[in-house]
Amino acid sequence: TLNLLQSENKQLTIDAPGAVMLIDTPRTAGGYTRAGERIQTDAVTISILETDATVWASSLDGQPIRRSRHLLITHLTDLQNTGARFADRARTTLLDWGKLPHLVRTGAARITLRIANPERAKVWALSTGGRRLAQVGSALQSGALEVPLDIAGAEGARILYEVAVD
């Protein structure tokens, strides 16, 4: 149908009625969905716990996620500039870009990564510039690495996470 689009290789799916976008490639996996929903791919499972969000994991070492030893997780909710103005409630027409600082809506999610040697993984929250800010607790769940994601970090908004496997 017109409201359900899928690439020929099935790596990108857009389900407009379900408000879901799914990316499922060997080196990047995740997508967008509403709060309370899940995203399921070959290498990751994502539970959006609160606030609609886009969450994905990407391999940084050129390996498929399942074999990668260095990954970046991105957790995006609604991000706007202070004072941004729109012509309509749906925010389809921007009237004023606004200014810094950026405002980001709080939200929480959980990502489960099916990677090799998850017991040797360490996770850090990163600044938007890539600097490690704080180590993030993770857990082993059925042989996979489970990472809690929370926009509201002690050091400010958290939208990026690094996973390194020793």
Backbone as CSV, one residue per row, in Angstrom:
resi,resn,N_x,N_y,N_z,CA_x,CA_y,CA_z,C_x,C_y,C_z
1,THR,0.838,-1.190,0.000,0.000,0.000,0.000,0.874,1.242,0.000
2,LEU,0.275,2.395,-0.247,1.027,3.642,-0.262,1.521,4.047,1.115
3,ASN,0.869,3.593,2.157,1.249,3.970,3.512,2.247,3.023,4.150
4,LEU,2.626,1.961,3.434,3.635,1.028,3.911,4.665,0.874,2.801
5,LEU,5.861,1.388,3.055,6.926,1.360,2.064,8.075,0.510,2.582
6,GLN,8.638,-0.311,1.700,9.781,-1.130,2.090,10.750,-1.209,0.925
7,SER,12.030,-1.051,1.231,13.047,-1.151,0.190,13.107,-2.594,-0.310
8,GLU,13.636,-2.760,-1.514,13.707,-4.103,-2.105,14.489,-5.073,-1.231
9,ASN,15.554,-4.578,-0.569,16.368,-5.448,0.280,15.839,-5.550,1.710
10,LYS,14.693,-4.919,1.972,14.010,-4.946,3.270,14.822,-4.298,4.406
11,GLN,15.806,-3.472,4.053,16.614,-2.820,5.076,15.986,-1.524,5.592
12,LEU,15.018,-0.982,4.870,14.305,0.212,5.300,12.817,-0.024,5.123
13,THR,12.080,0.167,6.213,10.623,0.031,6.179,10.010,1.272,6.807
14,ILE,9.019,1.834,6.135,8.262,2.957,6.684,6.798,2.553,6.716
15,ASP,6.243,2.518,7.916,4.843,2.180,8.140,4.158,3.445,8.643
16,ALA,3.603,4.230,7.735,2.992,5.508,8.104,1.834,5.349,9.085
17,PRO,0.869,4.425,8.844,-0.236,4.303,9.805,0.235,3.895,11.203
18,GLY,1.270,3.080,11.276,1.783,2.630,12.572,2.809,3.570,13.175
19,ALA,3.164,4.652,12.453,4.169,5.615,12.900,5.478,4.913,13.248
20,VAL,5.947,4.063,12.322,7.177,3.302,12.536,8.093,3.474,11.334
21,MET,9.369,3.695,11.621,10.412,3.625,10.609,11.443,2.634,11.131
22,LEU,11.815,1.670,10.310,12.726,0.610,10.721,13.922,0.588,9.783
23,ILE,15.128,0.610,10.363,16.373,0.465,9.617,17.024,-0.816,10.109
24,ASP,17.325,-1.724,9.189,17.904,-3.008,9.586,18.985,-3.413,8.587
25,THR,20.180,-2.843,8.772,21.323,-3.187,7.940,22.353,-3.870,8.836
26,PRO,23.344,-4.512,8.280,24.343,-5.162,9.130,25.087,-4.206,10.064
27,ARG,25.303,-2.934,9.642,26.102,-2.015,10.455,25.327,-0.889,11.116
28,THR,24.054,-0.705,10.776,23.185,0.268,11.444,21.805,-0.346,11.590
29,ALA,21.267,-0.292,12.811,19.952,-0.887,13.054,19.208,-0.075,14.105
30,GLY,17.914,0.103,13.879,17.070,0.831,14.820,15.899,1.433,14.098
31,GLY,15.441,2.599,14.584,14.333,3.258,13.927,13.584,4.199,14.839
32,TYR,12.381,4.543,14.398,11.497,5.460,15.118,10.196,4.738,15.445
33,THR,9.691,4.981,16.638,8.345,4.557,16.984,7.855,5.374,18.174
34,ARG,6.611,5.150,18.510,5.962,5.867,19.610,6.328,5.266,20.962
35,ALA,6.121,6.061,22.000,6.342,5.598,23.371,5.481,4.368,23.640
36,GLY,6.064,3.390,24.310,5.355,2.166,24.633,5.498,1.074,23.578
37,GLU,6.171,1.380,22.470,6.333,0.414,21.377,7.764,-0.123,21.327
38,ARG,7.959,-1.165,20.500,9.285,-1.781,20.334,9.712,-1.779,18.878
39,ILE,11.021,-1.751,18.691,11.647,-1.886,17.380,12.460,-3.177,17.437
40,GLN,12.245,-4.051,16.480,12.944,-5.339,16.465,13.707,-5.468,15.149
41,THR,15.023,-5.662,15.238,15.844,-5.913,14.056,16.665,-7.166,14.312
42,ASP,17.480,-7.527,13.343,18.326,-8.700,13.497,19.285,-8.571,14.680
43,ALA,19.909,-7.404,14.843,20.955,-7.249,15.850,20.526,-6.494,17.102
44,VAL,19.424,-5.747,17.046,19.000,-4.963,18.207,17.504,-5.057,18.438
45,THR,17.143,-4.894,19.711,15.747,-4.705,20.100,15.704,-3.422,20.916
46,ILE,14.773,-2.556,20.586,14.662,-1.267,21.264,13.258,-1.127,21.822
47,SER,13.180,-0.807,23.106,11.899,-0.509,23.751,11.872,0.980,24.047
48,ILE,10.901,1.678,23.469,10.739,3.104,23.739,9.842,3.201,24.972
49,LEU,10.419,3.575,26.095,9.711,3.534,27.372,8.851,4.771,27.595
50,GLU,9.358,5.921,27.186,8.577,7.156,27.306,9.051,8.123,26.240
51,THR,8.173,8.900,25.695,8.428,9.905,24.665,8.806,9.249,23.342
52,ASP,8.014,9.498,22.313,8.324,9.000,20.971,9.786,9.303,20.669
53,ALA,10.479,8.371,20.008,11.911,8.561,19.808,12.428,7.783,18.611
54,THR,13.576,8.231,18.144,14.364,7.522,17.147,15.617,7.028,17.854
55,VAL,15.858,5.729,17.781,17.024,5.128,18.429,17.676,4.184,17.436
56,TRP,19.000,4.275,17.335,19.700,3.317,16.487,21.109,3.082,17.010
57,ALA,21.686,1.961,16.595,23.077,1.620,16.900,23.808,1.479,15.576
58,SER,25.023,2.020,15.533,25.857,1.921,14.339,27.233,1.411,14.718
59,SER,27.761,0.518,13.922,29.121,0.026,14.092,30.092,1.130,13.688
60,LEU,31.125,1.326,14.493,32.136,2.338,14.183,33.420,1.723,13.636
61,ASP,33.508,0.400,13.641,34.751,-0.246,13.190,34.593,-0.994,11.867
62,GLY,33.483,-0.764,11.173,33.283,-1.387,9.871,32.773,-2.808,9.915
63,GLN,32.647,-3.363,11.097,32.136,-4.726,11.261,30.617,-4.692,11.411
64,PRO,29.947,-5.782,11.093,28.511,-5.850,11.401,28.297,-5.668,12.909
65,ILE,27.158,-5.141,13.279,26.865,-4.902,14.702,27.141,-6.143,15.542
66,ARG,26.741,-7.294,15.085,26.906,-8.524,15.872,28.370,-8.832,16.188
67,ARG,29.311,-8.366,15.358,30.736,-8.628,15.591,31.517,-7.377,15.975
68,SER,30.858,-6.232,15.967,31.539,-4.971,16.219,32.064,-4.892,17.644
69,ARG,33.202,-4.246,17.781,33.795,-4.008,19.109,33.697,-2.540,19.500
70,HIS,33.106,-1.722,18.597,32.981,-0.300,18.881,31.704,0.215,18.204
71,LEU,30.739,0.623,19.018,29.434,1.041,18.515,29.048,2.412,19.041
72,LEU,28.220,3.108,18.275,27.625,4.366,18.690,26.119,4.166,18.736
73,ILE,25.507,4.537,19.866,24.051,4.494,20.018,23.564,5.933,20.035
74,THR,22.510,6.206,19.282,21.908,7.540,19.243,20.459,7.429,19.711
75,HIS,20.061,8.320,20.606,18.703,8.353,21.170,18.164,9.776,20.999
76,LEU,17.271,9.954,20.031,16.742,11.282,19.732,15.258,11.370,20.059
77,THR,14.903,12.406,20.786,13.489,12.724,20.990,13.235,14.011,20.202
78,ASP,12.512,14.948,20.751,12.227,16.217,20.086,13.280,17.229,20.513
79,LEU,14.008,17.786,19.552,15.052,18.764,19.830,14.761,20.035,19.039
80,GLN,14.708,21.156,19.736,14.414,22.446,19.102,15.327,23.504,19.698
81,ASN,15.495,24.596,18.981,16.186,25.760,19.525,15.239,26.515,20.446
82,THR,15.794,27.214,21.417,15.000,28.077,22.279,14.355,29.160,21.411
83,GLY,13.057,29.340,21.555,12.343,30.380,20.831,11.983,30.044,19.395
84,ALA,12.207,28.808,18.959,11.790,28.429,17.599,10.275,28.614,17.502
85,ARG,9.812,29.164,16.365,8.380,29.390,16.178,7.920,28.745,14.882
86,PHE,6.712,28.216,14.930,6.121,27.544,13.776,4.775,28.172,13.461
87,ALA,4.341,28.039,12.202,3.077,28.619,11.766,1.872,27.811,12.225
88,ASP,2.101,26.528,12.531,0.985,25.651,12.888,1.398,24.662,13.963
89,ARG,0.397,24.085,14.581,0.616,23.139,15.672,1.421,21.910,15.237
90,ALA,1.253,21.500,13.997,1.967,20.321,13.477,3.436,20.633,13.167
91,ARG,3.819,21.892,13.285,5.196,22.345,13.053,5.686,22.021,11.642
92,THR,4.848,22.258,10.658,5.240,22.000,9.277,5.865,23.215,8.611
93,THR,5.617,24.414,9.148,6.186,25.634,8.577,6.943,26.381,9.672
94,LEU,8.262,26.501,9.486,9.122,27.185,10.449,9.096,28.683,10.201
95,LEU,8.792,29.464,11.232,8.779,30.930,11.115,10.055,31.554,11.670
96,ASP,10.622,30.949,12.708,11.815,31.505,13.351,12.670,30.347,13.864
97,TRP,13.941,30.310,13.460,14.854,29.235,13.871,15.072,29.215,15.383
98,GLY,14.918,30.348,16.055,15.226,30.419,17.475,16.725,30.563,17.668
99,LYS,17.199,30.239,18.872,18.626,30.405,19.191,19.037,29.365,20.223
100,LEU,20.308,29.362,20.541,20.810,28.466,21.583,20.326,28.968,22.933
101,PRO,20.173,28.136,23.915,20.532,26.716,23.902,19.446,25.854,23.254
102,HIS,19.867,24.662,22.840,18.914,23.678,22.332,18.070,23.165,23.491
103,LEU,16.836,22.837,23.209,15.945,22.227,24.188,15.613,20.827,23.686
104,VAL,15.727,19.844,24.541,15.445,18.467,24.144,14.433,17.872,25.122
105,ARG,13.450,17.183,24.577,12.411,16.563,25.401,12.990,15.335,26.097
106,THR,12.699,15.197,27.389,13.186,14.027,28.118,12.533,12.769,27.565
107,GLY,13.181,11.660,27.769,12.655,10.390,27.305,13.578,9.265,27.726
108,ALA,13.040,8.074,27.791,13.825,6.902,28.174,13.527,5.768,27.201
109,ALA,14.538,4.956,27.004,14.410,3.787,26.144,15.383,2.725,26.655
110,ARG,15.299,1.556,26.075,16.217,0.467,26.412,16.598,-0.211,25.105
111,ILE,17.894,-0.420,24.900,18.359,-1.102,23.707,19.079,-2.381,24.108
112,THR,18.753,-3.447,23.418,19.417,-4.728,23.638,20.218,-5.042,22.383
113,LEU,21.530,-5.191,22.568,22.450,-5.446,21.462,22.884,-6.902,21.487
114,ARG,22.658,-7.588,20.380,23.118,-8.969,20.256,24.499,-8.923,19.611
115,ILE,25.518,-8.822,20.510,26.902,-8.676,20.070,27.762,-9.800,20.648
116,ALA,28.923,-9.998,20.040,29.881,-10.976,20.559,30.490,-10.435,21.848
117,ASN,30.667,-11.291,22.816,31.306,-10.956,24.095,30.656,-9.793,24.834
118,PRO,29.344,-9.805,24.999,28.682,-8.672,25.667,29.159,-8.484,27.110
119,GLU,29.651,-9.539,27.731,30.126,-9.440,29.116,31.382,-8.574,29.223
120,ARG,32.048,-8.317,28.103,33.275,-7.497,28.109,33.006,-6.067,27.638
121,ALA,31.751,-5.711,27.483,31.400,-4.373,26.970,31.336,-3.343,28.089
122,LYS,31.750,-2.135,27.743,31.590,-0.971,28.623,30.824,0.077,27.822
123,VAL,30.000,0.855,28.528,29.149,1.852,27.876,29.365,3.206,28.541
124,TRP,29.462,4.261,27.697,29.605,5.629,28.194,28.578,6.533,27.543
125,ALA,28.065,7.476,28.306,27.296,8.585,27.737,28.323,9.548,27.170
126,LEU,28.027,10.112,25.994,28.951,11.020,25.321,28.369,12.424,25.217
127,SER,29.256,13.404,25.159,28.831,14.761,24.823,28.520,14.769,23.327
128,THR,27.869,15.823,22.845,27.585,15.895,21.413,28.872,16.017,20.607
129,GLY,29.974,16.356,21.253,31.275,16.407,20.599,32.035,15.094,20.671
130,GLY,31.457,14.093,21.335,32.083,12.772,21.396,32.928,12.502,22.624
131,ARG,32.978,13.428,23.575,33.758,13.232,24.802,32.979,12.341,25.771
132,ARG,33.664,11.400,26.378,33.020,10.530,27.371,32.680,11.352,28.609
133,LEU,31.402,11.276,29.016,30.932,12.040,30.163,30.791,11.179,31.413
134,ALA,30.221,10.001,31.257,29.972,9.132,32.412,29.761,7.709,31.926
135,GLN,30.230,6.771,32.735,29.969,5.374,32.393,28.509,5.065,32.722
136,VAL,27.904,4.241,31.868,26.495,3.882,32.006,26.413,2.410,32.373
137,GLY,25.637,2.107,33.395,25.451,0.713,33.779,24.706,-0.048,32.696
138,SER,25.144,-1.256,32.442,24.469,-2.123,31.471,24.331,-3.492,32.106
139,ALA,23.578,-4.365,31.471,23.339,-5.689,32.041,23.351,-6.733,30.942
140,LEU,23.636,-7.957,31.334,23.519,-9.084,30.419,22.103,-9.620,30.513
141,GLN,21.480,-9.818,29.377,20.119,-10.334,29.333,20.059,-11.387,28.242
142,SER,19.926,-12.646,28.618,19.840,-13.748,27.656,20.975,-13.717,26.640
143,GLY,22.197,-13.460,27.115,23.365,-13.464,26.255,23.553,-12.218,25.419
144,ALA,22.788,-11.162,25.700,22.898,-9.903,24.956,23.179,-8.770,25.945
145,LEU,23.632,-7.635,25.416,23.924,-6.465,26.238,22.703,-5.555,26.249
146,GLU,22.204,-5.258,27.439,21.046,-4.382,27.595,21.517,-3.053,28.178
147,VAL,21.199,-1.958,27.475,21.662,-0.629,27.871,20.460,0.282,28.087
148,PRO,20.340,0.876,29.291,19.280,1.860,29.514,19.685,3.199,28.900
149,LEU,18.753,3.846,28.232,18.997,5.154,27.628,18.071,6.164,28.293
150,ASP,18.625,7.299,28.695,17.813,8.315,29.362,18.336,9.689,28.958
151,ILE,17.502,10.472,28.336,17.888,11.816,27.899,18.333,12.664,29.097
152,ALA,17.684,12.493,30.242,17.984,13.309,31.425,19.191,12.744,32.165
153,GLY,20.391,13.206,31.799,21.613,12.774,32.469,22.049,13.801,33.494
154,ALA,22.868,13.379,34.428,23.346,14.278,35.480,24.122,15.463,34.905
155,GLU,24.792,15.242,33.765,25.615,16.282,33.155,24.885,17.044,32.049
156,GLY,23.592,16.803,31.888,22.804,17.437,30.834,22.195,16.385,29.925
157,ALA,21.649,16.838,28.816,20.966,15.913,27.902,21.932,14.875,27.346
158,ARG,21.487,13.620,27.388,22.263,12.507,26.844,21.565,12.006,25.578
159,ILE,22.244,12.122,24.435,21.664,11.588,23.211,22.609,10.610,22.515
160,LEU,23.874,10.565,22.942,24.863,9.682,22.330,25.511,8.789,23.384
161,TYR,25.769,7.543,22.967,26.400,6.561,23.847,27.439,5.787,23.053
162,GLU,28.534,5.448,23.698,29.585,4.636,23.088,29.603,3.285,23.769
163,VAL,29.731,2.228,22.952,29.891,0.872,23.474,31.235,0.364,22.968
164,ALA,32.089,-0.055,23.903,33.389,-0.622,23.523,33.511,-2.005,24.143
165,VAL,33.914,-2.969,23.347,34.091,-4.347,23.797,35.594,-4.619,23.832
166,ASP,36.111,-4.945,25.017,37.552,-5.248,25.172,37.916,-6.530,24.468
